[in-house]
Amino acid sequence: MEALGKWSVEHRVSVNLIMIFLIVAGLYTAFNMKREMFPQFSVDMINISVIYPGASPEEVEEGICIKLEEQLKSLEDMETMHSTALEGRGSVLLELATGTDINKKLDEVRTEIDLIDSFPDEAEDPIVIEIKNNPPAIYLAIYGDVEERVLKDTAEKIRDDLVGMDEISLANLIGIRDYEISIEVSEENLQRFNLSFDQVALAVKTGSLDLPGGKIKTKGGEFLVRAKGKLYRGEEFERIPVVTREDGTRIQLGEVATVIDGFEDTDIKARFNGKPAVLVAINRTDNQDTIAISKAVKDYIKTHKASLPKGITLGYWFDMAEMVQNRIDLLVKNGAQGILLVFIVLALFLDLGLAFWVASGIPISFMGAFLILDFFGASINMLSLFGFIMTLGILVDDAIIIGENVYTHYKTGKSARDSVIDSISQIGAPVVMAVTTTIVAFTPLMHIEGIMGKFIYIMPQAVICILAISLVEAFLILPAHLAHTLTPPKKKKSLIYRICFFWLAWLKKDILEGHKWIRDRVEKALNIFIYSLYTPVLKYCVKNRYFTLAIGFGILIVSIGVLAGGHVPFVFFPKTDSNWIISEIIYPLGTPFEATEKAIKKIEKGAVDLNDFFRKRVVNGEDLMVNNFSQVGIIPRRDWKPGAYGGHCGEVWIEMVPASERPDISAPEVTAKWRELTGDILGVEQLTFSIIAGGPGGNPIEIQLKGNDFEQLQLAADDLKNEIGKYPGTFDITDNFRPGKMEMQIHLRKGAKSLGVTLADIAIQIRQAYYGDEVLKIQRGKDDIKVMVRYSQKERESEASIDDLRIRTRDQREIPLNQVADIKMERGYSTIQRVDRKRIITVISDINEDIANASSGRDL
């Protein structure tokens, strides 16, 4: 250490160049580093999803999930297997061991799935993807009282415009249905024209196609031959001939069926600030900057809002850049305050020059840390900024010790050079050990496994980088500046200096005299405290060392007892104040879409009423709520857990003004009031109001019950919910088991086979009638559009229509369904969730942290 200090003192120019390089390069790096809300990382998860249109959850479980589980059960490096069977789709989520080569594992999974040859014929090809942490940077809302087609066309154009920007590469639409051409034919017309669904489907297939016919080679050249007759619009399909009679007359599709060129028959509807809407979710990739994406979107809104179709408005929503920028501003503010406070405190006890150079270690260390973090691919995010803010008072400890010791040596009469070298030689090793112990204390946080470990990894990494750079700054840069500061200035100044800057000497003299006056009095007061109070107590403790040791052990025992007794609340991931609150509602499966939409509007009204209730407490009496967004028909998948789909569910989001404009209004208070203003909603299975604060916190209480019998699991879940309800502070106690829709289960009658009817015939024709037969897929522009043949909407919405359904046999007979099959009504399951090849029911509960905490339920 002595050699390092000596080199620093004797090479001031080199030291200053190093310092300038760290500051300039660090500033440049900081302004060009990727900025994001939370760090991106690999979650070590693979998802396999299979679409099985029209299938019930039990059929999906048996035909999709169990087959995938059995094929993948022996896969190496797999820790947990989660399966979800929903109506019309199934998925399996694989949690892999930390550090698994995800690309290699993806290939292995695809190879294993390719070996499965027993998937149902109606199931689509499996989709295997890696679950990536690509959170949205901002949402762009396109809303207005216009037709759904106008909204969708406008949203697609805007999405294409955004993806074409350099700052954006990922964007998708939310809250809108896909296009579909639906050919709807009634049972009456099928009988009238003596047709079957197969005949109608065949007519559509053969009436719309493009087929290459090869090439003709001639002496003059080659020509391609192609049959071209692809249809793209609904009115074109209406002219397809379905029946051609012997007399030459033709019956066209439009005479037999109603062709609707519209949207898929799904229940999805979104609203933004009370008007029909589509959201464009702009997601950030690994190398993209959240603030740059947000700025690009906002600039797009400004430049294009005047050119939109009449009645459409643009707005933005859930802007992550605001939170990121707030944290950056907080770092800058706290950093400036920290430097100033450190300088003021040091100036009370040390020379002004020493205080300045010790305090300058903060920005120098920060800039050097930015360089190192950028080299390792880190970003500026909430956790890395937290690491910077946390070290503000720590990173100058080594510089303070060195500066104070140098000043002590200097007061003994040594030269500035000798004071610095002797000081570093004396305390170099203890200073290194002091900083190293802090670094060692943070190192274990970098080795936590799982998602939480990857989430917080950047925080200890930032702290260690800052402390390491501060150590370098203390031994390499600080000694040269301390030696220069303590070296008396030359008495002889140039003539120009004496003429132009004579006032500077007077000002310096006045400042130094004022500082000496303040420092003498602070030092005098400190000495009184040291000699009259601290020294006697210290002597007593040293003289009675066993008594002192007993007091220390006593305090340790009391501290452990307070923790073990639950008197100190434990919250794994604390709820912080947020500008976003969400309400989710789930009715029993099969509830009409209109009933859910009505409830969503009631929740929206409760959100609007918040403005009047809190108006007087908001700065300038403005509205508390900035925006609200709702959608019926879907609750998206979050935190890698299954979502909910169907007309029985929906959600409402609200965005509040920033916390600075509502200083005494907390998000929990708003949440409770929103719940109160909404009131009771009859018939609902689940209604929750929660704060969106980010981070992998999960539910305060979440317990999984495993088994194969849902009846036993449900009884156990009910008992568990009652037990959780006995603990104070628990609320919103629910489980994820939901009764399914009523099912018309078709069973083949005895003797039906003698009529030429099989169960396969019945199943296929019922599926054609109600779900539909996917006849074609056409590419219209950028849209992949299905062409479906099915019953008319009136018949698909009528329970009695199944009694009129006719089963067509191969010999062209039409037999009423109720003559060859029995129909039984039974209730199925809405969702079947499985973990490690067993069915599960998950019981969850929220907790009022003012009353209790999650550790209260550890003995459940």
Helices and strands as residue ranges (DSSP letters): H 2-10, H 12-32, E 42-51, H 57-60, I 61-65, H 66-72, E 78-86, E 89-96, H 102-114, E 127-132, E 136-143, H 148-163, E 170-174, E 179-184, H 187-192, H 197-207, E 210-218, E 221-228, H 234-237, E 241-244, E 250-252, H 253-256, E 258-263, E 269-272, E 275-283, H 290-304, G 305-307, E 313-317, H 320-347, H 352-359, H 361-375, H 382-390, H 397-411, H 416-442, G 443-447, H 450-456, H 458-472, I 473-477, H 478-486, H 495-500, H 502-529, I 530-534, H 535-543, H 545-564, E 580-586, H 593-614, G 615-617, G 619-621, E 625-635, E 644-656, G 659-661, H 667-678, E 686-692, E 701-707, H 710-725, E 730-735, E 739-748, G 753-755, H 759-770, E 773-780, E 783-790, H 793-796, H 801-804, E 806-808, E 814-816, H 817-820, E 821-829, E 832-835, E 838-847, G 854-857
